[in-house]
Amino acid sequence: MSELGGVPVPPGPWPPGARPPRLRPYAEGDLEAVYDVCVRTGDAGGDATGQSIYPSLLGDIYAGPYLFLEPGLAFVLDDGRRPVGYVLGTADTAAFVRAYRERWMPHLAAAYPEPPAVPSTPDEKLLETFHRPEHMVHPGLAGYPAHLHIDILPAFQGHGAGRQLIEEFCRAAAAAGAAAVHVSVAPSNAGAHRFYFAVGFEPLAVADPQPTVFFGRPTAR
């Protein structure tokens, strides 16, 4: 069993030929691998490679801003060669959205055109997500100020590493002052729903114009 900061990574079984992975903090050299995992799990857990005309857009929405603004809340699952999974997020969603607009978007806004008023294609909806970070702030989630994203390549799922990543993030978010954390999940992503139930999240009754299900849990247990 590998360990980092007292958090054991379960012993597997892991894919044939794979080294037992270890959980560790994100490092700057992990950026490309994290983006790769983001895309390869970006279609409700399936591979989204080639689905967008903007190859880096998924990563620039769901990974890059967190690594740029909140690197201390990012952790990876490393198989000895590269990250094969990660968890990242923020302890304060409202502050993150302000920083996203002020510090992250200026780096990239020129690369991504504004979406039409009523987005219809998958790319247009992603562009809207990029250009409208305020969608992350919901009055009904004030008691759950932190939020996270977790993705693990399919071959490394189902062995307990996801739970360890969640717990590591929650410890770090609690230390940063967040009493509780939330996640948003597509209603159709039944696998994600089961996972969040299994790691201590409960459904939250939050009104949202988008077809989204919210789950939350305390950061300290």
Backbone torsions as a table, in degrees:
resi	resn	phi	psi	omega
1	MET	NA	126.2	174.0
2	SER	-80.7	154.5	178.6
3	GLU	-139.7	148.7	171.4
4	LEU	-146.3	122.5	179.3
5	GLY	58.5	30.6	177.8
6	GLY	80.6	4.3	-179.2
7	VAL	-100.4	108.8	-178.5
8	PRO	-76.0	142.6	171.3
9	VAL	-95.6	125.5	-176.0
10	PRO	-55.0	154.2	-173.1
11	PRO	-79.1	-2.6	177.9
12	GLY	108.1	-151.2	12.3
13	PRO	-71.4	142.9	-180.0
14	TRP	-102.5	169.9	-178.3
15	PRO	-56.5	148.5	178.9
16	PRO	-53.8	131.2	178.9
17	GLY	84.0	-8.8	-178.9
18	ALA	-84.4	144.3	173.8
19	ARG	-78.7	150.3	174.8
20	PRO	-59.2	123.5	-177.2
21	PRO	-74.9	162.8	176.8
22	ARG	-129.2	150.6	178.2
23	LEU	-93.6	130.1	-179.9
24	ARG	-150.1	164.6	175.9
25	PRO	-64.2	151.2	173.7
26	TYR	-61.0	141.6	174.2
27	ALA	-124.0	155.4	-174.0
28	GLU	-56.0	-34.4	-179.5
29	GLY	-71.5	-4.2	-179.3
30	ASP	-86.4	-6.3	-169.0
31	LEU	-55.1	-49.4	-176.9
32	GLU	-62.5	-42.0	-179.4
33	ALA	-67.1	-38.7	177.8
34	VAL	-63.2	-43.4	176.7
35	TYR	-60.6	-39.5	179.8
36	ASP	-63.3	-45.3	178.0
37	VAL	-62.9	-40.4	179.3
38	CYS	-57.2	-44.5	-179.6
39	VAL	-72.8	-40.8	-176.1
40	ARG	-73.2	-8.0	174.1
41	THR	-121.6	11.3	-168.7
42	GLY	-81.8	-3.6	178.2
43	ASP	-107.5	73.4	-177.3
44	ALA	51.7	41.4	-178.5
45	GLY	96.6	-15.5	177.8
46	GLY	-94.4	178.1	-174.7
47	ASP	-78.6	122.4	178.7
48	ALA	-101.6	11.9	-179.0
49	THR	-56.8	129.7	176.1
50	GLY	81.2	1.1	-177.0
51	GLN	-81.9	-17.8	-177.0
52	SER	-120.9	149.2	174.5
53	ILE	-76.8	-8.1	177.5
54	TYR	-112.3	93.1	-171.3
55	PRO	-59.3	-28.8	-176.7
56	SER	-99.4	1.1	-170.9
57	LEU	-64.7	-43.2	177.8
58	LEU	-57.3	-47.2	179.0
59	GLY	-65.2	-35.2	-179.2
60	ASP	-73.0	-13.9	175.1
61	ILE	-97.4	-49.1	-166.3
62	TYR	-104.1	-4.1	179.1
63	ALA	-131.4	-57.6	-172.5
64	GLY	-51.8	-48.1	-177.0
65	PRO	-63.6	-32.6	178.5
66	TYR	-71.1	-40.5	179.4
67	LEU	-68.5	-31.9	179.9
68	PHE	-78.2	-43.4	-173.3
69	LEU	-94.2	-29.9	-173.4
70	GLU	-135.1	52.4	-175.6
71	PRO	-62.3	-24.3	179.3
72	GLY	-72.5	-9.5	177.1
73	LEU	-108.6	20.1	179.6
74	ALA	-113.8	132.8	-180.0
75	PHE	-135.9	146.6	-178.0
76	VAL	-123.4	156.2	170.3
77	LEU	-100.9	115.0	-170.7
78	ASP	-111.7	123.6	-178.6
79	ASP	-88.9	13.3	-178.7
80	GLY	97.1	-13.5	177.4
81	ARG	-118.8	-38.3	-176.6
82	ARG	-167.9	164.4	174.5
83	PRO	-65.7	136.0	176.2
84	VAL	-117.4	5.2	176.8
85	GLY	-171.9	167.6	-178.8
86	TYR	-162.1	161.4	164.0
87	VAL	-132.9	140.1	178.5
88	LEU	-152.9	164.6	-178.4
89	GLY	169.4	-156.6	-179.0
90	THR	-142.0	152.5	176.0
91	ALA	-87.7	-13.8	-176.1
92	ASP	-142.5	96.8	-174.1
93	THR	-62.0	-42.7	-178.0
94	ALA	-63.2	-43.6	178.3
95	ALA	-66.8	-36.7	178.7
96	PHE	-62.1	-42.5	-179.4
97	VAL	-62.5	-40.9	177.9
98	ARG	-63.3	-44.0	-180.0
99	ALA	-67.4	-36.4	177.0
100	TYR	-57.1	-48.6	-177.2
101	ARG	-70.5	-38.1	-174.2
102	GLU	-83.8	-33.2	-170.8
103	ARG	-117.6	-28.3	-177.4
104	TRP	-92.1	-49.3	-175.5
105	MET	-59.9	-37.4	-179.8
106	PRO	-58.2	-24.8	178.9
107	HIS	-71.3	-27.6	-165.4
108	LEU	-129.6	-11.8	-172.0
109	ALA	-56.1	-34.4	-178.7
110	ALA	-67.2	-22.8	-178.5
111	ALA	-81.3	-17.8	-173.7
112	TYR	-126.4	112.1	-177.5
113	PRO	-66.1	156.0	174.7
114	GLU	-63.2	139.3	178.1
115	PRO	-76.6	163.1	174.3
116	PRO	-65.3	165.6	-178.0
117	ALA	-58.1	-34.7	178.2
118	VAL	-122.9	90.1	-179.5
119	PRO	-62.0	141.4	-178.6
120	SER	-127.3	-35.5	-178.3
121	THR	-88.3	160.1	176.6
122	PRO	-55.4	-40.3	179.2
123	ASP	-66.0	-40.8	178.7
124	GLU	-63.3	-36.4	178.9
125	LYS	-69.6	-36.4	174.9
126	LEU	-66.4	-41.0	177.4
127	LEU	-61.4	-38.6	177.1
128	GLU	-63.1	-41.6	177.9
129	THR	-61.0	-41.8	179.1
130	PHE	-63.7	-46.2	-173.1
131	HIS	-83.5	-10.7	-177.1
132	ARG	-125.3	66.6	-177.5
133	PRO	-63.6	-17.8	-179.2
134	GLU	-63.1	-12.9	176.7
135	HIS	-62.9	-17.0	-178.8
136	MET	-76.6	-16.1	-175.4
137	VAL	-98.1	122.2	179.1
138	HIS	-128.8	129.4	178.5
139	PRO	-54.9	-34.4	-178.4
140	GLY	-72.1	-5.7	-178.9
141	LEU	-109.3	15.9	-177.4
142	ALA	-59.0	-31.0	178.8
143	GLY	-79.9	-3.7	-180.0
144	TYR	-127.4	69.0	-169.5
145	PRO	-68.4	-26.4	179.4
146	ALA	-84.5	153.9	166.9
147	HIS	-144.4	160.3	-175.9
148	LEU	-142.1	163.9	169.9
149	HIS	-130.3	134.8	177.5
150	ILE	-131.9	134.4	177.6
151	ASP	-144.1	136.5	178.2
152	ILE	-136.5	136.3	177.5
153	LEU	-58.7	142.3	-173.1
154	PRO	-51.6	-38.8	-177.2
155	ALA	-64.4	-18.5	-177.5
156	PHE	-108.8	9.8	177.8
157	GLN	-89.1	159.8	172.3
158	GLY	83.8	9.3	-178.4
159	HIS	-116.1	6.3	177.3
160	GLY	100.3	-7.8	-178.4
161	ALA	-67.1	-33.4	178.7
162	GLY	-61.0	-42.1	177.6
163	ARG	-60.4	-41.9	-178.8
164	GLN	-66.2	-38.7	176.6
165	LEU	-62.7	-43.7	178.8
166	ILE	-59.8	-47.3	-177.9
167	GLU	-64.6	-37.8	178.8
168	GLU	-64.7	-43.8	177.7
169	PHE	-61.9	-44.9	-177.0
170	CYS	-62.4	-38.9	176.6
171	ARG	-61.4	-44.5	-178.9
172	ALA	-67.9	-39.7	179.2
173	ALA	-66.6	-39.0	176.8
174	ALA	-62.5	-41.9	178.4
175	ALA	-64.4	-26.8	178.2
176	ALA	-86.0	-0.1	173.6
177	GLY	106.4	3.1	-179.5
178	ALA	-90.4	124.0	180.0
179	ALA	-81.6	-22.3	-176.7
180	ALA	-153.2	159.5	-175.5
181	VAL	-131.9	149.4	175.7
182	HIS	-127.6	161.4	172.8
183	VAL	-135.4	156.6	174.9
184	SER	-119.4	137.5	-173.1
185	VAL	-137.1	142.1	174.4
186	ALA	-64.6	140.4	-179.5
187	PRO	-56.5	-30.7	-175.9
188	SER	-83.1	-8.0	-175.2
189	ASN	-87.1	76.2	-174.9
190	ALA	-63.2	-34.7	179.4
191	GLY	-62.4	-41.5	177.8
192	ALA	-66.6	-38.3	177.8
193	HIS	-59.6	-45.6	-179.8
194	ARG	-63.2	-41.0	-179.3
195	PHE	-62.2	-47.5	-176.5
196	TYR	-67.2	-36.6	172.6
197	PHE	-57.8	-43.9	-174.8
198	ALA	-66.7	-26.5	-178.1
199	VAL	-104.2	21.2	168.4
200	GLY	96.4	8.0	176.7
201	PHE	-86.1	152.6	176.2
202	GLU	-128.2	150.4	178.7
203	PRO	-61.4	144.1	177.9
204	LEU	-114.7	136.6	179.5
205	ALA	-85.3	89.2	-177.6
206	VAL	-126.4	122.9	178.1
207	ALA	-74.4	133.6	-179.3
208	ASP	-149.2	135.1	-179.6
209	PRO	-67.5	-20.3	178.9
210	GLN	-90.3	154.7	177.9
211	PRO	-75.3	80.9	-174.5
212	THR	-129.3	141.5	172.8
213	VAL	-109.5	131.2	178.8
214	PHE	-106.2	140.2	174.5
215	PHE	-125.5	150.4	178.2
216	GLY	-147.5	161.1	176.5
217	ARG	-158.8	158.6	172.7
218	PRO	-67.3	152.6	176.3
219	THR	-78.8	-29.7	177.6
220	ALA	-104.1	136.9	-177.5
221	ARG	-133.0	NA	NA
